[in-house]
Amino acid sequence: MSETQAIVAVVLVILWMIAFLIWSVHFIISMRNSVPYVTAPPKTVDQIIDALQLPDKGVLWDLGCGDGRILKAALKAKPALEVAGVDNNPIPLQLARWNVPSAKLVQGDILDTKFAGVDRVYAYLGPKLMSALEPRFLSELPRGARVVALQFRLPQRTPDQVITLKHGKKYAAKLYVYDY
Ligand SMILES: C[S@@+](CC[C@H](N)C(=O)[O-])C[C@H]1O[C@@H](n2cnc3c(N)ncnc32)[C@H](O)[C@@H]1O
């Protein structure tokens, strides 16, 4: 083996180890979460933004923001909006940082988010988290706030609107809209 071939082999091994480390962190956190990292299908994003009825100014949170695609689309629609996301998985959160540099992005648990002063909430989560969030939304969200939930509804409250996504998938078919 020549010296060049040896250097290439070492670089490839190092790259493979980095990729394995990133994948392991992602896998371990995904296994511990009750909700995996699955993004809203790209063709549904516009309909989600419509359902949010974003104000020109105000605060939008994406709970479990993944790669930040909803926050990016929201900012495109309403550039003066404050957009924020929380996710406990650093891998998609890093994608969100690249995707939406001006967003407030928090690495942590969704349930540590405070909802006072929040105008819009988007959530693509699961039954356990929706159940934990329901009383918090009721007691903390200001009057006039709107929650749009993809696929998983709040367990107690009847949604104000149910929207079937035109380009939805089996795992992301409906939006549940709640006005406070
Ligand atoms: C189904 S994905 C939704 C991604 C993005 N909101 C979208 O619609 O494209 C759910 C996200 O929530 C995150 N997540 C799950 N449980 C969480 C928790 N307890 N705290 C913070 N993030 C969590 C996952 O890491 C994942 O990125």
The ligand as an SDF file (V2000), in Angstrom:
LIG
                    3D

 27 29  0  0  0  0  0  0  0  0999 V2000
  -42.6980   13.5330   14.1840 C   0  0  0  0  0  0  0  0  0  0  0  0
  -41.2330   14.5540   14.3630 S   0  0  0  0  0  0  0  0  0  0  0  0
  -41.8760   16.1210   13.7900 C   0  0  0  0  0  0  0  0  0  0  0  0
  -40.8160   16.9770   13.1130 C   0  0  0  0  0  0  0  0  0  0  0  0
  -41.3150   18.3400   12.6240 C   0  0  0  0  0  0  0  0  0  0  0  0
  -42.0990   19.0260   13.6180 N   0  0  0  0  0  0  0  0  0  0  0  0
  -42.1410   18.1870   11.3670 C   0  0  0  0  0  0  0  0  0  0  0  0
  -43.3840   18.2600   11.4410 O   0  0  0  0  0  0  0  0  0  0  0  0
  -41.5480   17.9960   10.2820 O   0  0  0  0  0  0  0  0  0  0  0  0
  -41.2230   14.7370   16.1330 C   0  0  0  0  0  0  0  0  0  0  0  0
  -39.9680   15.3940   16.6880 C   0  0  0  0  0  0  0  0  0  0  0  0
  -40.1510   15.5440   18.0990 O   0  0  0  0  0  0  0  0  0  0  0  0
  -38.9250   15.2690   18.7730 C   0  0  0  0  0  0  0  0  0  0  0  0
  -39.2870   14.8450   20.1350 N   0  0  0  0  0  0  0  0  0  0  0  0
  -39.9620   13.7410   20.5120 C   0  0  0  0  0  0  0  0  0  0  0  0
  -40.1620   13.7330   21.8390 N   0  0  0  0  0  0  0  0  0  0  0  0
  -39.5960   14.8820   22.3160 C   0  0  0  0  0  0  0  0  0  0  0  0
  -39.4920   15.4630   23.6040 C   0  0  0  0  0  0  0  0  0  0  0  0
  -40.0240   14.8980   24.6870 N   0  0  0  0  0  0  0  0  0  0  0  0
  -38.8590   16.6600   23.7140 N   0  0  0  0  0  0  0  0  0  0  0  0
  -38.3050   17.2540   22.6340 C   0  0  0  0  0  0  0  0  0  0  0  0
  -38.3930   16.7620   21.3770 N   0  0  0  0  0  0  0  0  0  0  0  0
  -39.0220   15.5830   21.2260 C   0  0  0  0  0  0  0  0  0  0  0  0
  -38.2600   14.1960   17.9150 C   0  0  0  0  0  0  0  0  0  0  0  0
  -36.8680   14.2100   18.0980 O   0  0  0  0  0  0  0  0  0  0  0  0
  -38.6820   14.6010   16.4940 C   0  0  0  0  0  0  0  0  0  0  0  0
  -37.7180   15.4250   15.8890 O   0  0  0  0  0  0  0  0  0  0  0  0
  1  2  1  0
  2  3  1  0
  2 10  1  0
  3  4  1  0
  4  5  1  0
  5  6  1  0
  5  7  1  0
  7  8  2  0
  7  9  1  0
 10 11  1  0
 11 12  1  0
 11 26  1  0
 12 13  1  0
 13 14  1  0
 13 24  1  0
 14 15  1  0
 14 23  1  0
 15 16  2  0
 16 17  1  0
 17 18  1  0
 17 23  2  0
 18 19  1  0
 18 20  2  0
 20 21  1  0
 21 22  2  0
 22 23  1  0
 24 25  1  0
 24 26  1  0
 26 27  1  0
M  CHG  2   2   1   9  -1
M  END
$$$$
